[in-house]
């Protein structure tokens, strides 16, 4: 395993994302603890020492699973555990950051957390945390007490908000952003990587394979592109990870590895990775893949949400269309099913009243399209 030098420590360049763990009976709350245990031991034995979870992953059972394994198998000293404050409930009555943290410490069966993040920050959310909850002082006080070793945030907004948070979060040790070769210009993006480097804040990268979309399990055209440049033996996963491992200023790259095959492949890829490894052939392959993806079929939804306001069943219509479009674009419906099932569980409740179609600026036949979405994503 290769490592990043970080405040006198060695952090593995591959991090284990604990959001897509193997489960029993497709129930996200029923983690297959023995399969996870086997994977955790393999990861540790092969040098992975950064494990990323969150308060809400697997309905709270992700934290419990890694906590149980660390405690029972004596692995706490070999693992840097990263978890997150669930900030999406900040406007709800009774929101209590310290109560949540105490629950997380109990779940993880530890007295400290190595990397603690404010989860999924956006500009408006940051303003509330900063001004109403004095979150910067709260985090730094816990850092001084040794309860939190390193503090930071994960991010889902535009670059200007990312820059603002980095400028205003005194004591911020690191940040986590979504980044891959398709999404390098959205959210924080390339500009965020450059600005974080300027500020001396290392980045944790999430979604380097875009939730599995960049695996391309059914895309012979992409195989042909790679073969044209003599890279036919390079897996799509390695191409995506190489793109991120190539960048400077990266602390670790998180991969949500859901089975042992993914884990062993990702460990091998990380072992042979290096900063500056992207050559002209890989760059050309990525350029052609992006052009290919731009011409895929899709539902012409702009996400205006007019249809949502008038839906008697409160169906998340734009989200359903987005998951469909992403699945079609990457020919990988499985990569979308987890979020689709979570967000669009009531899609079958559509009564075909037509209120959505009547107000749609794009004049989409939404009830019929929702049937198509259901047929494709289940």
N, C-alpha and C positions, 0 to 999 in steps of 0.2 A: 504494500500500500504506500502511496505517496501522501505527503503531509504538507499542510500550510503552517508556517511559523506564526503563532498568535500569542502575543503577550507572554512569551517565554514557554508556551505550550506547543505541542504538536497536535493539530486537528486534521483528521483524515479528510482527504479531498473528496471522498465519497461519503455522503451522509445517508443514513437509513431513515426514510420517511415512513412513519407509522400510521398513515391514514388509510391504507388499502391492504390491511392484513387479511390473511385467510380466515374465513368464518365458516360456521356450521349452518346448514339449511338456509343460506342466503340471508341470514339475520345478522345485521351489522353489530348487534350487541353480543353475539355469541362468537367470540374470537376463539379460534382453534389454538388453544394455548400451547399444546405440544408441538404443533407445526411452527408456531412463532418462536418457541424456545429453541428449536433446532436451527432456525434461521438466525436468531440472535447470536447463538454460539458460533455459527459459521462466520458471521460478520465479524465478531470480536476476534476470533482466531485468525482472521485474515486482515486484521489491522483497522477495521472500521471502529471509530470511537465517538462518533457523533450520531445521536439518535433523536429524531424530532417528532414530537407528539403535540397534542393540544387538548384543552379542556373538553372540547366537543367531539373529538375524533372517536368514531365507533360509539357514539352516545356516552362517552366518558370511559369506555372500557379499554381504549388504547392505553391511557395512562395507567389504568389498573393492571393491564397485562404486562407492560414493561416493568412496572414496579414490583409485581410478583416475581418475575423472572430474575430481576436484579437482586432481590432479597434472598430468594430461595437458593440461587446459584452463586451467590457471592461475587456478583459482577459490578457492584456499584462503583468501585474504584477504577474500573476499566472503561466506564461509559461516561461521556458527557451528555447529560440529558437536557434537551431543549423542550420547553413547553410554553403555552401562551395564555394570557389573560383573555377571556372571551369578552371583547369590548362591544359586541353588537347589542348588548343589553344595557348600555349605559344610561338610557333614558327611561328604563323601567324602574318602578318603585322597589326599593330594597337592594339595588345593585351595590355590592360590597366587595371591592377588590381584595381586601385582606381575608375575608371569609372564603372567597374563591381560592385564594392561594393556599390557605390552610387545608382546604379540601384536596387540592392538588398534591400537596406534600404528603397527605395521608394516603392518597391513591398510589403515589410513587414510592411510598415507604422510605422516605429520605428526609433529612433535615435541611437540605439546601437544593437549589436548582442551578445548574451550571449556566444555562442560557435561557433567559426569560424574555418573552416578546409580548408587546401589545399586538393583538391579533387583527390582521386585515385592515390596517388604518386607511382612512380616507381623510381629506382635508377637514370636513365639518366634524367628523368624529374626533380628530385630533384636537380641534379647538375646544370641544366640550371637555375632553380629558384634561387638557392643559389648564383651562380657566376655572372649571367647576370642581374638578377633583384634585387639582394640583398634583397631577400624576408624575411629573418629573421629580419633584421632591420625594414623593412616595417611593418611587423606584430607586432613587439614589440612597435614601435612608436604609432600605432593605439591603442594598448592595454593601453599604458600610457595615451593616450588622452581619454580613456573611450569609444571609438567607438566599440572596441572589448573587451569583458570582459575576455574570455579565448581563447587561440589559440592552434591549433593542426593540425592534418592531418589525412586523411583516406588513406588506404594503399592497393595496389594490386601488390605485387612483392614477391621476395623470402626473407628469413630471413636475409641474409647478408645486403640487402638494408634497411630493417627495422631497424636493429641495427645501420647502418651508419646514418640514418636520426635521430634516437633518440639521437645519440651521438653528432650530429652537429647542431641540432635545439635548440639553446639556448632559454630558456623561454617557451619551449613546455609544455603545461599544461595537454594534454591528447592526445590519439591517437585512431583511429577507425580501426578495423580489421574484416575481414570475418572469422567466426569461428563457427563450429558445430561439432557434433560427427563423421561425415563423413570426414570433411575437416580439422581435427585438426592437420594434419601433412603437409599441404600445405601452401604457402604464409608465413605469420608470424608464425602461428600455435602455438603449445605448447611452442616452444622455445621463440617465441615472447612474449607470456604471462609471461613467467618466467623472460625474460630480462626487460620487462616494469616494472614488480614488483620490480626488483633489482634497476632500475633507479627511482622508485617512481612515475611513470607515469601511471595513471589509464586508463583503456581501455573501449571504447565503442564497443560493439559487434554488427556487422551487419550479416545478413543471418543466424541467429540461427536455422531457419527451412529450410535453403537452398532454399529460394525463394518459399517455399511451397512444395518442393519436399519431405520433410520428413513427410508430412501429410499422405502419402500412402493411398489414397482413395480406391484403388482396390488391396489390398494385404492380402488375408486371411492367407497366410503363416506367416506373421508378427503377426497377431492376435493370431495365434497358439503359437508362441514363447512367447508372453506376458502371455498367459494363462498358459503355462507350469510353469512359475515362479510366478504364483498367481497375475499377474498384468494385468489381462484381462480388467479391468475397466479403466486403465490408457490410456488416449488418446495419439496418436502419437505426437501431438503437445506438450503435457505436457512432454513427455519423452525427446524430443529435447530441450525444454526450460530448463528443470531441469538440463540437462547436462551442460548448460552454467551458469545458476544461481548458480550452485555448486562451481564455480571457485572463488578464491580470486583475488583481484586487478581489479575487474570489476566495472566501474562506472555505466553503464546502459546497458540494452540489448534491442536493437531496433527490433521491429516487424513491418513489413509492413502490417498493418491491413486494409483490403480493404472493410470490412463491419462490421456492428454492432455485428454480431455473433462472428466474430474473436476477436473483441475488448473485449467483455464481457468475453469470454473464457480466453483470455490472461491476463486480469486483475485478474481474479480468480486464475489463475496459479501463477502469480507473488505474489499474497497475501500470498500464502502458501509455497513459495520458501524459501530456506536458503542456505548459504554457507556450503559446506560439506554434502549436502543432498543426494548425490548419494550413494546408498547402493549396496551390492553385487548383489542383484537381478536385479536392473536396469543395472548395469555394464554387467551382463551376457546377458541380453536381447540385449543390444547394440552390444555386441561382436558377437552374433549370427546373428543379422540383417546385420551387415557389411559383414559377411561371405556369407550370402544369396545374397547380392547385387553384390558381386564379380563374381557371376556366371550367370549374366543376358546376354541376347543376345545383340549384338552391331555390328555396322559397324566398320571394322578394320582400321579406318583412324588414321594415326599418327600425323596429323597436319603439315606435312612438307611444304605445300602450293605450291608445284610444279604445281598443277592443277590450282591454282588461276592465276599465271603469264601468262598462256597460254589461259585463258578463254576469248573469244571475248565478252561475256556479263558481265564480271567482277562479277560473282556470288561468294559469300562467301561460297565456297563448304565445307571447314573444319568446319566452324561455323554451317552450316546446319546439318552436320553429328553429331557434338557435341550436338546440341539441341535434335536431334533425339535420340541419345544414352542416354542422361540424362532422356528424357521422358520415354523411354523404361525401363531404369534401375529402375526408381521409379514408373513405371506404372502411370504416372501422366503427360500426354501431356500438360495439361492446364498450368502447372508450367513453361513451356518453350515457350509458344506462344507469350508472350509479347516481349521477346528478339528476337525470331525467326522472328516475323513480322517486327521488327525494322531493323534487320540485313540482312534478306534474302527476302526482299520484291520483288526482281526481279528473284526469283528462277524459276518462270514460263516462263522466257525468254530463258531458255535453248534451244538451237537449235540442240542438240544431234550431235554436230560435231565430238565428240570423241577425241578432242585434250587433254582433261583432262585424259581420260582413257589411252591414249597412253603413257603419261608421268608418270603415277601413279606407284610408287615403289611397292605398294601392289597389283597392277593389278586389281583394283576395277573397276567394270562396273558402272562408276559414273553416266552417264545419267539415267540408270535404277534405281539406288539407289536414285537419286534425286526425281524420281517419287514416290518412296516409302516414302521418307521424306514428300513430299507434301501431300500424302494421309493421313499420320499420323498426321501431324501438321497443315494441312489446308493451 
